[in-house]
Amino acid sequence: MVSPHHVVKIATALSAVALTASVAVAPAYALQDIAIEDAVAQSGSVTADNGVVMQSDDQSDDQTGGQQSQDSMPDNPNAKLPDNVSDEISDDATVISEDLAVTPEGEVKNIETGEIVTDPTLVGTKDQQPDPLAKTNGESFIPVSAEDVKNAVADANVQLSKFESNEYGAHWGTYNNTKAFFDYQNNLFVQQAKGVIDVSEWQGDIDWAKAKADGVEGAIIRLGYGEGNNADKKAQRNISECKRLGIPFGIYWYSYADTPALAKEEGADVVAKLKQFGVNPSDLAYPVYYDLEKWTWEGHQPPTDPNVYNNIVNNWYSALQSAGYKNLGVYSYTSYLQGPLKHADIYAKTTWVAQYGARMGFDSFPTNSRGWQYTSTGKVDGISGNVDMNAFGNKEYESLINLLWVVRDEDIAVGASVNAPYTDLEYKWQSYNVNTGKWKTIANWNSANWAGWSDDVGTYWLHLEVRDAASKTSVGEKTIAFAYVPGSKRINATYAGWQSKDVLLGVSSDNAQGRYKIKIYDVNKQQWVAGFNGQWAVWEKPSKGIYWTHFELYTSNGKLVETKTYAFGV
């Protein structure tokens, strides 16, 4: 038995957004962004602190005093936990069954897909209440907050299980409902974060499938060092495996340059080996990093003048850029950046920093995206021994998916720009007709980020899903409400005039391929009494009365674009 305060009142009307559309105004526009950007964060046990969810080492029992199964719903040990929770399910929604949640506005949605549920056996009608047990197939279910379910899913998925705090308290957690990394005082370093490892031949033959399954979401692969040396012995294998498994990767090159001339040679060596191993600029989800550290090399001394280092960096950059590799960065550690590398131009290129401490000491990151190498003693399945661990992400929240559109003559081209560390993406476009309640696939999964959308005039939801082409891992999805009018061509003139006892009717538009219909509605009889195809028609000898003359414009493939209606007295 569920106590009264658990009872959820569900609105039965489909009213996700209140929209109005006029076909006489702008042809298409986004009315409201109804997506909640990307990702339920993955974390271990969590505790809340000032709105931030942090990783904790302690595992407490649930409120009943017993240990709940990791795969069951909170407060409902016999109800299976979903594999994921859609971004469309807000934290303040209430989960009411294994697969349904109700929003504060009363909309019932599928937990995993976020689609609004309209089945009257589940949500009822305006005149008929649904059986409350229909949602659970007759089983009892205690409603629970969506936030609790999301946290339970995160715990059950155990992603980044080995990406734990470093020795000094820097730790993983969540922020803005995304995975995040914090320093020991809970100051945010990055949100929308990814757990990334950097590797070399010293990690041996890595079982990349196991590493990915253990939470590795990216890799920075050593290609080599200095100039004139062999490539890293495992670079080719590591690159090939990351490509095969769809693991986003970047490259790093350790520098021994003490002069700008040697830096240029190092850059040429990097380019040669990238091409040797088949790494195109488009393959790189993370930059090619120039690793600048205080090195030891018999008979040589590393530079100490930041101006010399700046010329070294510029020459290396020039060699890479001239070969088409534009996604570049500098890697170093805080003390070196505050010494020999202390130059504004070098800081403007530094996006990855090592700091094995409680906090990040470098505070001059030039871009919103950045990486913190926070430990060198990480443990990951598939790698024997230690491995460097990094948190890469954004300081400020960035929309991962942005929708674009261009109104063409007879349809609308819809497109997307995606900010995600994947080199090859696939897209699926759908539209939902708010009036008819039907979904339509505009373009099924393919590599094109643009699609032609052809529909009748009306109010729709435009929905896009994006995934990694290699691994089929979901990158995210976005939905916007859209007042759709197909194309940019409109009715520009209508005519109704007497010819003796008949009425000549006409309509024109600026669409040379347009198709037309003309109709007559008898107001007294309340019915259509005549209809014609084409731009011109003769309405023969109409009887006395009040009528509507109605003109319709269609695209060449039969999609309604616009209507015009006028009163006509006889």
SEKOL-144925 format. One record per residue (C-alpha): residue number from 1; x, y, z. Coordinates in steps of 0.05 Angstrom, whole numbers, always signed. Example, Ala and Ser with C-alpha at 12.3 -4.5 7.8 and 13.67 -1.06 7.14 Angstrom:
<nodes>
NODE_resi_X_Y_Z
NODE_1_+246_-90_+156
NODE_2_+273_-21_+143
</nodes>
This chain:
<nodes>
NODE_resi_X_Y_Z
NODE_1_+0_+0_+0
NODE_2_+27_+68_-19
NODE_3_+14_+126_+28
NODE_4_-26_+186_+3
NODE_5_+35_+231_-4
NODE_6_+62_+183_-56
NODE_7_+2_+189_-101
NODE_8_+19_+222_-166
NODE_9_-33_+261_-205
NODE_10_-22_+252_-278
NODE_11_-47_+302_-329
NODE_12_-80_+265_-385
NODE_13_-76_+318_-439
NODE_14_-15_+320_-484
NODE_15_+11_+389_-468
NODE_16_+87_+388_-470
NODE_17_+90_+457_-501
NODE_18_+36_+508_-516
NODE_19_+50_+530_-587
NODE_20_+16_+572_-638
NODE_21_+37_+579_-710
NODE_22_+16_+626_-765
NODE_23_+33_+608_-836
NODE_24_+30_+680_-857
NODE_25_+92_+699_-817
NODE_26_+164_+673_-817
NODE_27_+168_+605_-850
NODE_28_+204_+567_-796
NODE_29_+233_+579_-728
NODE_30_+252_+543_-665
NODE_31_+201_+560_-612
NODE_32_+230_+527_-551
NODE_33_+290_+485_-535
NODE_34_+263_+427_-495
NODE_35_+326_+386_-490
NODE_36_+367_+377_-427
NODE_37_+439_+371_-449
NODE_38_+476_+307_-445
NODE_39_+490_+260_-395
NODE_40_+474_+228_-330
NODE_41_+540_+229_-294
NODE_42_+574_+164_-277
NODE_43_+602_+160_-207
NODE_44_+612_+115_-148
NODE_45_+578_+125_-81
NODE_46_+557_+198_-75
NODE_47_+542_+249_-23
NODE_48_+511_+317_-34
NODE_49_+547_+380_-14
NODE_50_+520_+449_-34
NODE_51_+487_+422_-95
NODE_52_+549_+386_-119
NODE_53_+550_+310_-120
NODE_54_+617_+282_-100
NODE_55_+649_+214_-98
NODE_56_+653_+183_-29
NODE_57_+690_+124_-2
NODE_58_+633_+104_+44
NODE_59_+576_+59_+24
NODE_60_+514_+67_+68
NODE_61_+454_+22_+73
NODE_62_+388_+46_+45
NODE_63_+335_+75_+91
NODE_64_+303_+8_+104
NODE_65_+366_-14_+140
NODE_66_+383_-68_+90
NODE_67_+430_-71_+31
NODE_68_+391_-61_-34
NODE_69_+410_-97_-97
NODE_70_+452_-54_-143
NODE_71_+407_-71_-202
NODE_72_+341_-52_-170
NODE_73_+302_+13_-165
NODE_74_+310_+54_-102
NODE_75_+257_+35_-51
NODE_76_+233_-20_-99
NODE_77_+279_-81_-92
NODE_78_+238_-123_-140
NODE_79_+235_-71_-196
NODE_80_+291_-73_-247
NODE_81_+335_-11_-255
NODE_82_+334_+17_-326
NODE_83_+398_+14_-367
NODE_84_+398_+89_-374
NODE_85_+355_+150_-360
NODE_86_+339_+197_-417
NODE_87_+364_+269_-413
NODE_88_+290_+288_-423
NODE_89_+275_+263_-353
NODE_90_+290_+320_-305
NODE_91_+316_+308_-234
NODE_92_+250_+333_-205
NODE_93_+209_+283_-244
NODE_94_+179_+223_-207
NODE_95_+190_+151_-229
NODE_96_+125_+113_-224
NODE_97_+143_+45_-254
NODE_98_+202_+8_-283
NODE_99_+196_+45_-349
NODE_100_+154_+108_-336
NODE_101_+165_+175_-303
NODE_102_+119_+234_-294
NODE_103_+144_+306_-299
NODE_104_+122_+362_-252
NODE_105_+77_+386_-309
NODE_106_+41_+319_-310
NODE_107_+71_+289_-374
NODE_108_+84_+214_-372
NODE_109_+149_+196_-407
NODE_110_+188_+133_-422
NODE_111_+248_+133_-375
NODE_112_+299_+109_-426
NODE_113_+276_+145_-489
NODE_114_+244_+207_-460
NODE_115_+185_+200_-508
NODE_116_+118_+224_-483
NODE_117_+69_+167_-470
NODE_118_-2_+177_-497
NODE_119_-30_+107_-490
NODE_120_-99_+118_-457
NODE_121_-93_+53_-418
NODE_122_-34_+85_-382
NODE_123_-52_+158_-379
NODE_124_-128_+156_-388
NODE_125_-170_+206_-426
NODE_126_-204_+270_-406
NODE_127_-266_+230_-388
NODE_128_-235_+165_-364
NODE_129_-184_+152_-310
NODE_130_-133_+98_-323
NODE_131_-124_+37_-278
NODE_132_-64_+59_-236
NODE_133_-35_-11_-236
NODE_134_-34_-13_-312
NODE_135_+33_+23_-310
NODE_136_+64_-33_-269
NODE_137_+28_-93_-297
NODE_138_-9_-102_-232
NODE_139_+52_-97_-187
NODE_140_+58_-47_-130
NODE_141_+110_+8_-139
NODE_142_+131_+63_-91
NODE_143_+143_+127_-131
NODE_144_+215_+152_-125
NODE_145_+251_+214_-149
NODE_146_+284_+212_-218
NODE_147_+347_+240_-187
NODE_148_+353_+179_-141
NODE_149_+342_+133_-200
NODE_150_+396_+169_-241
NODE_151_+445_+161_-184
NODE_152_+428_+87_-177
NODE_153_+438_+77_-252
NODE_154_+505_+112_-247
NODE_155_+526_+66_-190
NODE_156_+502_+4_-226
NODE_157_+538_+22_-291
NODE_158_+603_+30_-252
NODE_159_+634_+70_-308
NODE_160_+701_+100_-290
NODE_161_+704_+51_-232
NODE_162_+779_+58_-230
NODE_163_+780_+133_-243
NODE_164_+782_+149_-169
NODE_165_+808_+207_-128
NODE_166_+882_+221_-129
NODE_167_+925_+215_-67
NODE_168_+910_+287_-47
NODE_169_+835_+290_-52
NODE_170_+821_+313_-124
NODE_171_+760_+273_-143
NODE_172_+705_+256_-192
NODE_173_+633_+276_-182
NODE_174_+576_+310_-220
NODE_175_+560_+382_-238
NODE_176_+502_+407_-281
NODE_177_+481_+335_-285
NODE_178_+545_+317_-321
NODE_179_+607_+280_-299
NODE_180_+657_+328_-269
NODE_181_+725_+333_-235
NODE_182_+740_+374_-173
NODE_183_+799_+393_-130
NODE_184_+804_+374_-57
NODE_185_+761_+434_-36
NODE_186_+705_+416_-86
NODE_187_+725_+472_-134
NODE_188_+703_+452_-204
NODE_189_+759_+438_-253
NODE_190_+717_+411_-311
NODE_191_+646_+388_-324
NODE_192_+622_+346_-383
NODE_193_+685_+308_-364
NODE_194_+717_+246_-395
NODE_195_+765_+197_-362
NODE_196_+826_+195_-407
NODE_197_+891_+156_-400
NODE_198_+958_+172_-433
NODE_199_+1000_+113_-454
NODE_200_+1065_+91_-485
NODE_201_+1104_+27_-499
NODE_202_+1117_+23_-424
NODE_203_+1046_-1_-414
NODE_204_+1060_-60_-460
NODE_205_+1005_-92_-501
NODE_206_+942_-60_-474
NODE_207_+877_-98_-477
NODE_208_+838_-38_-502
NODE_209_+771_-73_-500
NODE_210_+779_-86_-425
NODE_211_+804_-15_-414
NODE_212_+743_+14_-450
NODE_213_+696_-31_-410
NODE_214_+730_-6_-346
NODE_215_+712_+66_-362
NODE_216_+768_+92_-407
NODE_217_+735_+145_-450
NODE_218_+796_+171_-487
NODE_219_+871_+163_-496
NODE_220_+931_+206_-510
NODE_221_+982_+162_-545
NODE_222_+1056_+174_-546
NODE_223_+1082_+175_-617
NODE_224_+1155_+186_-601
NODE_225_+1206_+235_-576
NODE_226_+1261_+281_-599
NODE_227_+1284_+277_-671
NODE_228_+1311_+220_-713
NODE_229_+1288_+166_-665
NODE_230_+1243_+107_-677
NODE_231_+1170_+115_-662
NODE_232_+1142_+90_-596
NODE_233_+1141_+14_-603
NODE_234_+1067_+8_-586
NODE_235_+1043_+72_-621
NODE_236_+1017_+37_-683
NODE_237_+981_-17_-643
NODE_238_+951_+33_-595
NODE_239_+927_+78_-652
NODE_240_+897_+19_-690
NODE_241_+861_-8_-628
NODE_242_+831_+60_-610
NODE_243_+806_+67_-681
NODE_244_+777_-3_-681
NODE_245_+741_+6_-615
NODE_246_+719_+77_-626
NODE_247_+760_+105_-569
NODE_248_+773_+179_-580
NODE_249_+848_+193_-581
NODE_250_+901_+245_-587
NODE_251_+977_+243_-594
NODE_252_+1035_+269_-553
NODE_253_+1108_+280_-572
NODE_254_+1163_+290_-520
NODE_255_+1210_+346_-539
NODE_256_+1285_+350_-532
NODE_257_+1290_+415_-571
NODE_258_+1341_+465_-545
NODE_259_+1337_+508_-607
NODE_260_+1281_+530_-654
NODE_261_+1316_+493_-711
NODE_262_+1313_+427_-674
NODE_263_+1240_+440_-657
NODE_264_+1225_+446_-731
NODE_265_+1259_+379_-743
NODE_266_+1219_+348_-687
NODE_267_+1155_+375_-719
NODE_268_+1174_+345_-786
NODE_269_+1187_+278_-751
NODE_270_+1118_+280_-719
NODE_271_+1085_+293_-787
NODE_272_+1124_+236_-819
NODE_273_+1104_+186_-766
NODE_274_+1031_+209_-765
NODE_275_+1028_+196_-839
NODE_276_+1066_+130_-832
NODE_277_+1014_+105_-782
NODE_278_+955_+131_-823
NODE_279_+932_+185_-774
NODE_280_+895_+239_-812
NODE_281_+876_+305_-779
NODE_282_+803_+283_-778
NODE_283_+822_+221_-737
NODE_284_+843_+263_-677
NODE_285_+790_+275_-624
NODE_286_+843_+305_-578
NODE_287_+901_+349_-600
NODE_288_+972_+331_-619
NODE_289_+1008_+354_-557
NODE_290_+1079_+381_-553
NODE_291_+1106_+353_-487
NODE_292_+1153_+404_-456
NODE_293_+1190_+382_-394
NODE_294_+1258_+393_-362
NODE_295_+1296_+339_-397
NODE_296_+1365_+309_-389
NODE_297_+1408_+296_-450
NODE_298_+1482_+286_-448
NODE_299_+1518_+347_-473
NODE_300_+1456_+390_-478
NODE_301_+1418_+435_-431
NODE_302_+1344_+451_-435
NODE_303_+1327_+524_-447
NODE_304_+1313_+569_-388
NODE_305_+1291_+631_-427
NODE_306_+1216_+633_-440
NODE_307_+1229_+672_-505
NODE_308_+1273_+616_-531
NODE_309_+1219_+566_-513
NODE_310_+1166_+608_-547
NODE_311_+1206_+605_-612
NODE_312_+1214_+530_-603
NODE_313_+1139_+521_-596
NODE_314_+1124_+566_-655
NODE_315_+1171_+527_-701
NODE_316_+1141_+461_-679
NODE_317_+1070_+488_-689
NODE_318_+1088_+514_-758
NODE_319_+1114_+446_-781
NODE_320_+1049_+411_-759
NODE_321_+1002_+465_-785
NODE_322_+1034_+467_-854
NODE_323_+1020_+392_-859
NODE_324_+946_+403_-843
NODE_325_+947_+385_-769
NODE_326_+912_+444_-736
NODE_327_+888_+413_-671
NODE_328_+950_+424_-629
NODE_329_+967_+438_-556
NODE_330_+1023_+444_-505
NODE_331_+1030_+396_-447
NODE_332_+1072_+409_-386
NODE_333_+1069_+412_-310
NODE_334_+1055_+471_-265
NODE_335_+1124_+487_-239
NODE_336_+1155_+486_-309
NODE_337_+1099_+530_-334
NODE_338_+1114_+579_-278
NODE_339_+1188_+579_-297
NODE_340_+1220_+568_-366
NODE_341_+1152_+565_-400
NODE_342_+1124_+629_-369
NODE_343_+1105_+664_-433
NODE_344_+1037_+690_-454
NODE_345_+1041_+657_-522
NODE_346_+1058_+589_-492
NODE_347_+1002_+596_-442
NODE_348_+955_+610_-500
NODE_349_+971_+540_-526
NODE_350_+972_+502_-460
NODE_351_+910_+459_-452
NODE_352_+936_+398_-415
NODE_353_+973_+403_-349
NODE_354_+1001_+352_-300
NODE_355_+990_+367_-226
NODE_356_+994_+309_-177
NODE_357_+967_+347_-119
NODE_358_+904_+371_-84
NODE_359_+890_+427_-133
NODE_360_+908_+451_-202
NODE_361_+962_+503_-195
NODE_362_+959_+529_-267
NODE_363_+902_+578_-276
NODE_364_+916_+607_-345
NODE_365_+882_+556_-390
NODE_366_+866_+593_-455
NODE_367_+805_+553_-476
NODE_368_+743_+527_-443
NODE_369_+765_+455_-456
NODE_370_+824_+431_-415
NODE_371_+856_+369_-384
NODE_372_+886_+353_-316
NODE_373_+934_+295_-309
NODE_374_+920_+283_-236
NODE_375_+956_+218_-221
NODE_376_+1009_+172_-249
NODE_377_+990_+112_-208
NODE_378_+922_+95_-237
NODE_379_+897_+25_-246
NODE_380_+855_+3_-306
NODE_381_+833_-66_-329
NODE_382_+873_-87_-390
NODE_383_+937_-52_-367
NODE_384_+988_-85_-322
NODE_385_+1020_-35_-276
NODE_386_+1006_+38_-267
NODE_387_+978_+87_-318
NODE_388_+970_+163_-320
NODE_389_+898_+186_-310
NODE_390_+868_+251_-334
NODE_391_+803_+290_-330
NODE_392_+787_+325_-396
NODE_393_+726_+369_-403
NODE_394_+698_+440_-403
NODE_395_+703_+493_-349
NODE_396_+638_+525_-371
NODE_397_+580_+483_-396
NODE_398_+578_+477_-472
NODE_399_+519_+452_-512
NODE_400_+544_+388_-545
NODE_401_+492_+390_-601
NODE_402_+470_+454_-636
NODE_403_+415_+452_-689
NODE_404_+416_+494_-752
NODE_405_+367_+502_-809
NODE_406_+362_+535_-877
NODE_407_+295_+548_-910
NODE_408_+299_+527_-983
NODE_409_+249_+536_-1040
NODE_410_+206_+475_-1022
NODE_411_+233_+446_-958
NODE_412_+279_+461_-899
NODE_413_+350_+435_-893
NODE_414_+364_+417_-821
NODE_415_+435_+408_-795
NODE_416_+475_+400_-732
NODE_417_+542_+418_-704
NODE_418_+568_+371_-650
NODE_419_+621_+386_-599
NODE_420_+644_+316_-578
NODE_421_+711_+278_-577
NODE_422_+692_+231_-634
NODE_423_+720_+233_-704
NODE_424_+663_+199_-742
NODE_425_+591_+210_-723
NODE_426_+524_+184_-747
NODE_427_+458_+223_-744
NODE_428_+385_+204_-742
NODE_429_+332_+258_-754
NODE_430_+259_+252_-735
NODE_431_+198_+297_-731
NODE_432_+137_+292_-687
NODE_433_+72_+323_-710
NODE_434_+41_+353_-648
NODE_435_-28_+355_-681
NODE_436_-30_+283_-705
NODE_437_+14_+253_-651
NODE_438_+56_+215_-703
NODE_439_+131_+207_-710
NODE_440_+165_+209_-778
NODE_441_+237_+191_-795
NODE_442_+268_+247_-836
NODE_443_+334_+211_-845
NODE_444_+356_+146_-813
NODE_445_+426_+134_-786
NODE_446_+479_+159_-833
NODE_447_+542_+202_-833
NODE_448_+509_+265_-861
NODE_449_+498_+320_-811
NODE_450_+447_+354_-858
NODE_451_+380_+328_-881
NODE_452_+322_+354_-923
NODE_453_+258_+359_-883
NODE_454_+194_+359_-923
NODE_455_+127_+361_-885
NODE_456_+60_+396_-885
NODE_457_+53_+463_-850
NODE_458_+43_+452_-776
NODE_459_+75_+449_-707
NODE_460_+128_+395_-696
NODE_461_+183_+371_-652
NODE_462_+248_+364_-690
NODE_463_+289_+309_-657
NODE_464_+362_+290_-670
NODE_465_+402_+232_-643
NODE_466_+478_+228_-651
NODE_467_+524_+169_-640
NODE_468_+596_+148_-652
NODE_469_+599_+112_-719
NODE_470_+650_+60_-696
NODE_471_+624_+39_-628
NODE_472_+551_+62_-636
NODE_473_+559_+96_-569
NODE_474_+507_+151_-559
NODE_475_+537_+221_-561
NODE_476_+471_+255_-544
NODE_477_+404_+278_-570
NODE_478_+367_+343_-576
NODE_479_+294_+363_-589
NODE_480_+266_+431_-606
NODE_481_+195_+454_-620
NODE_482_+187_+478_-691
NODE_483_+133_+517_-728
NODE_484_+143_+486_-796
NODE_485_+125_+516_-863
NODE_486_+155_+478_-922
NODE_487_+199_+524_-963
NODE_488_+207_+598_-974
NODE_489_+157_+608_-1031
NODE_490_+88_+636_-1014
NODE_491_+22_+657_-1044
NODE_492_+32_+727_-1070
NODE_493_-36_+742_-1102
NODE_494_-108_+716_-1107
NODE_495_-165_+737_-1152
NODE_496_-241_+730_-1151
NODE_497_-281_+770_-1203
NODE_498_-345_+765_-1242
NODE_499_-347_+743_-1315
NODE_500_-419_+752_-1336
NODE_501_-456_+703_-1289
NODE_502_-394_+664_-1271
NODE_503_-337_+679_-1223
NODE_504_-265_+674_-1246
NODE_505_-218_+651_-1190
NODE_506_-142_+653_-1191
NODE_507_-81_+645_-1147
NODE_508_-6_+655_-1158
NODE_509_+59_+648_-1118
NODE_510_+133_+657_-1127
NODE_511_+143_+581_-1132
NODE_512_+150_+563_-1205
NODE_513_+140_+489_-1186
NODE_514_+80_+502_-1141
NODE_515_+14_+465_-1145
NODE_516_-54_+496_-1128
NODE_517_-124_+480_-1104
NODE_518_-184_+527_-1102
NODE_519_-245_+511_-1060
NODE_520_-313_+542_-1046
NODE_521_-348_+536_-979
NODE_522_-422_+552_-970
NODE_523_-431_+585_-903
NODE_524_-506_+573_-900
NODE_525_-501_+499_-919
NODE_526_-437_+491_-878
NODE_527_-404_+449_-931
NODE_528_-355_+452_-988
NODE_529_-393_+460_-1053
NODE_530_-339_+465_-1106
NODE_531_-266_+448_-1116
NODE_532_-215_+458_-1171
NODE_533_-142_+439_-1186
NODE_534_-97_+491_-1217
NODE_535_-83_+565_-1214
NODE_536_-147_+587_-1249
NODE_537_-219_+562_-1244
NODE_538_-288_+584_-1266
NODE_539_-342_+580_-1213
NODE_540_-404_+574_-1256
NODE_541_-468_+611_-1239
NODE_542_-464_+611_-1162
NODE_543_-529_+617_-1124
NODE_544_-542_+675_-1077
NODE_545_-510_+668_-1009
NODE_546_-447_+678_-968
NODE_547_-385_+637_-987
NODE_548_-312_+629_-971
NODE_549_-263_+627_-1028
NODE_550_-205_+584_-1005
NODE_551_-136_+580_-1040
NODE_552_-82_+528_-1025
NODE_553_-8_+526_-1046
NODE_554_+30_+460_-1047
NODE_555_+102_+442_-1061
NODE_556_+118_+401_-1123
NODE_557_+116_+337_-1081
NODE_558_+48_+353_-1051
NODE_559_+65_+385_-983
NODE_560_+17_+439_-961
NODE_561_+53_+506_-956
NODE_562_+1_+560_-945
NODE_563_-73_+576_-949
NODE_564_-112_+640_-960
NODE_565_-187_+646_-947
NODE_566_-234_+705_-962
NODE_567_-308_+719_-954
NODE_568_-348_+726_-1019
NODE_569_-420_+748_-1026
NODE_570_-466_+732_-1085
</nodes>
